[in-house]
Amino acid sequence: LSLEKTVFYSLTGVVTTVLLALLAILLLPSYGLPGYLWSIILANFGAAAFCFLSTRSYRYFSLKNIDLQYIKNLLGYQVATSAFGR
């Protein structure tokens, strides 16, 4: 299903770059390498929030449709395959 939101996808890259630069300038002098790592994490979360809200993707999500048993099965599969190196 294509939602024709490629402009927002492109803008998300710009938002990520701007947030990373600003957060790095703010956090790097005080916290060094951990500050830079935090700036990367926060910039990506900020860009994801921008993309999610600007494209109104929340209209396509419903907490009522979450199947916890299915999620547990997926997590169990992931742990099993990671443990055995598959």
Stockholm file with secondary structure:
# STOCKHOLM 1.0

chainA/1-86         LSLEKTVFYSLTGVVTTVLLALLAILLLPSYGLPGYLWSIILANFGAAAFCFLSTRSYRYFSLKNIDLQYIKNLLGYQVATSAFGR
#=GR chainA/1-86 SS CCCCCHHHHHHHHHHHHHHHHHHHHHHHHHHSHHHHHHHHHHHHHHHHHHHHHHTTGGGGCCGGGCCHHHHHHHHHHHHHHHHTTC
#=GC SS_cons        CCCCCHHHHHHHHHHHHHHHHHHHHHHHHHHSHHHHHHHHHHHHHHHHHHHHHHTTGGGGCCGGGCCHHHHHHHHHHHHHHHHTTC
//
